[in-house]
Amino acid sequence: MHIQSTEVIDTFAEAFAMWGARVIITAATPAWALAAARSMTGFATSVIGCKCEAGIERELSAEETPDARPGISVLLFSTSLEGAGKRLLERIGQCVMTCPSTSCFNGLTSGEGVSVGGKLRYFGDGYQIGKSLDGRRYWRIPVMDGEFVVEDRFNIQPAVGGGNLLIHGLDQTRTLETAEAAASAMRTVPGVILPFPNGVVRSGSKIGSRYKGLPASTNDAYCPTLRAFSAATEVPLDAACVLEIVIDGLELRGVQDAMRVGINAASGNGTLRISAGNYGGDLGQYRIGLYELLQATA
């Protein structure tokens, strides 16, 4: 199958069951809300080394937030309910509560509830105040610029992680431009994030290593410099660069929609091939076929 001059390979992305949360961060100005969100989503590209994957979903207007202030929606994913809860507590406590003028709210209406504000309240050292409003409980924790308002419990729901696309390009310059354009288009899909820097990763990994104790290592099948040395190479002869886009979503449909948008946005402009990474279907709970995505659009 071809889109413009780009070949789309008949393969699938292997995605995994995860747990996801939506965090609403508000602040006195959009800049401070963004500062807190960037801090909270730092060092959160892959569960392999970061214990969670997180990213900014979108900006929110004052009309969309619980306290009528400008905000940011952040999505956070982990491989277990317990793990997601721990990461929320750590990152809201260290990255949002510390940021001037912020408040923090649960952004999901379904899922399993975990205590976040209910634990952070102890930072108030006995001066914290609890308040219930419309069936939801909040904590007002005294801080040096006033009060940090945080919701008592945050919902965490079953989610999907690891959807992906591999873009094979003629050179690094054009492949980077294409990957950026694809990532920008994919971010318009609600309920998904692209956790890697600017949504793009160059150091794709495979499971295992020649070195004992390493859970993952470079995906040599997609490294252009190893094309002559790897019997498993998947890099076309004319390709000099392969970049990957990884997608996490609160729902499978969102991941599928983002991948579909990405395939179309990445086609042309020197892109020779678009494929996806998988493990033969033996590890992930979801197979997202590229042909099926495009045929559904047709």
N, C-alpha and C positions, 0 to 999 in steps of 0.2 A: 504494500500500500504506500502511495506517495501523496504528500501534501506539498504543492509547488515542486521544488527540486529535492525535497527531503524525503528519505525513505523512513517509514515507520515500521519497526520490526514487530513481527507477530510474537510477542512475549508478554509477560505479566510482571507487575510489581508485587512483591510479597510483603504484606503489611501485618502488623501485630496488634493484638488486643492490649489496650492500655487504660489508664484512668486519667480523666481530665477535669480541670477546674477552670472557671472563668472568674477573674478578679477585677473588680472595678476600682480604679484609683482615681480620686478627685483631689483637686488642689486649688489654691487661690488663683492660679493662672495656668494656661495650657502648658507653659514651659516647665513649671514645677511638677505637674502631673507626669509629663514625659520624662523628666529627670528620674523620678521614682520608678517609672516603668522600665526604663533602660537599665537602671541598677538592678531591679528585681529579675530581669531576664538575662543578665550577664552570666557567663559561664554556664550556659544551659543549652548547648547544642546537641548533645547526645547522651542518652542514658548509659552508654558504655563507660564514659569517664566522668560525667557530671551529675549522675543520679536522677536527673530530670531533663526534660526538654521544654523550653518556654519561649514565648515571643509575644510581641505586640500584635493584637488582632486589629484594632482600629482606634481612632480618636473618637471621643464622644462629646457631643454638645451639652451645654448645661441643661437642656430640656430632656436629656436622656439619662441623667444620673440621679441617684437617690437624694442628694443634697443640693441639687440645682447649681452645681459648679462644673467647670470644664473637667473632662476626665479622659482616661485611657482604659481600654479593655485589654487585659492580658490573659493569655491562655497558658496553662501549665499542665504537663503530662508526665506521668511516671508509670512504672510497670506494675505497681500495686497500690491499693487503696491506702495502706499504711504509709508507703513511701511518699505518695502524693501529699498526704496530710502533713508529714514531717517537713517536706520542702516548702509547703505553704507557710507553716509556722516560722521556719528559718528566714525565708525571703521577705515575708511581710514584716517580721520583726526587725530584721537587719537593714532592709532596703527601702521600705515604705514608711514605717514609723519614724525612721531617722531623718526623713526628707521633710523640709519645712512646709507647713500648711496642709499636709495631706490628710485624707481620710481613706478608709478602705472597706469595700463592701463585697459580699457574695453576689456573683452574677449569674447563678444557675437556679432554676426553680425545681429541678429534680435531681435525684442521685442520693448518695449516702452523705449524711451530715457529719462533719468533723469539727472539733473545737479548735478555733484559732484565736479569736478575740478573747475567748474564755480562758485561754492560757496566757496570752500576752498581757491581760489585765494585771497580773501580779507585778509587772514592771511599775505599776502605779504605787506600789508599796503601801497599800491600804487607803490611799487617797482616791482610787478609781471609783467611778460611779456607773452603775448599770441602769439601763433604760430600755423599756419595751415599747414598741410602736408598731401598730398594725400586725401584731403577731410575731414580730421579729425583735430579737434582743441585740442591743448594742452596748459597747463599753466606751466610756469617756476617760481616757488616761491622761493625767496631767503631764505636760512636757514644757520645755522652756519657751515655746512660742504660743502657748495656750493649751489646747487639748488635742490629742489624737483620738479620733472616733473610728472604731473598728467593729465590724459585725461579730457577734458571738460565735456563730457557726457558718462554715462554708460547705457547699455541696460539691461532691466529687462524683462524676458519672463514668460509666464505661465509655471508652473512646477508642480511637484507631491511630496508630503511629506507624511511620515508616513507609508510607506511600512515596514513590520516587520516580524521577525521570532522569535519563542519562542523555546528554546532548553531545554528539560527536561533531566537531567542527574543523574547518580547514586550518584555522590558526587561532591563537589565543585571543587576539584583539576582537575578532568578529564573534567568537564563541562567548566571550565575556559580555559583549553587547547583547547578544541573543539571550543569554541566561538572565541578564538583568531585566530585559523586556518581558521575558516569560514570568519571572518572579513577581514583577510589578503587576502583571495581569492576574496572576494567581491570588494575590493578596486581596483582590476585590471580592473573592468568594467568602461569605460569612462562615464563622466557626472553624477556621483553619489558621495555622501558622506555618511558616517556613523557618525552622529554628537556627539554621546556620547563618554565618555573616552575610548580610544583605540577601539571605535566602539561598545562597549558593555554596556548595562544598567541592573542593578539588581533591581532598584526600579521602576518597571513597574507600571503604574497608571491606574485607572479607573476614569470615569467622576463622579464628585460629592463627597460628604462626609457626615458623620453624623454631622459634625461641620459646623455651618452656616458660609458662606462666603468663604469656600474653594472650588475652582473649580475642584480639583482632589485629590485623595487619593490612598493609597496603593491598588494594585490589589490583593485582598485577595484570589481570585480564583487560583492564581499562587504562593502563599506563602506556602512552605512546612510545616512550623510550624503551619499553620492554617488549615491544611488538615482535622483535626478532628473537627474543629469548624465551618467551612464554608460549608454550604449546596451546594454552587456553585463551590466547589473545582474542579480544572482540573488537579491536580497534581497526577501522577501515584503513586501507593503504594510504589514502590521501589525508587522513585526519592527523592533526598535530596537537589537538586539545580535546579532552573530555571533561565536562563539568556535570555535577549532579545537583538536582533540587529535591530535597526531602520535605514531605508534607505530613503534618499531624492534624487530626481533626476531631471535634467532639462527636461527629457522626461519619459513618462510612460514605454517605452520599456527598458530604462536603469534600472529602478527600478525592473522590471520583471526579467531581465537578472541577476541582482545582487542577487535577491532572489533565483533564480534557482541555481546559483553557490553556494550560501550559504547552501542550503539544501543538496547538494551533499557533500560539504566539512564538514558539521556538522554531517554526518551520521557515525555510528560506534563509537569506543572509549568510550563506556559507555553511549552513548546517547540513552535513551529509546524511546523518542518521539520528533517529531518536529511538532509544530503547529503555529498558528498565532493569533494575537489579532484583534478583531473587535467589533463593536457596533451594531451588527445585521443588518448592511447595512443601518442604518437610518441616519448616519451623513456624512460619507465620500462619495465622488463622484466616487471613484474607488473601485472595488472589484477584488482582485488579488488572484485567487484560487490556492492553492498549487498543487492539482491534475492536473489542467490545465497547470501549468508550466512544470510539469514533463512529461505530455503526449505530450506537444509540442516538448520537446526534443526527445522523443521516435519517 
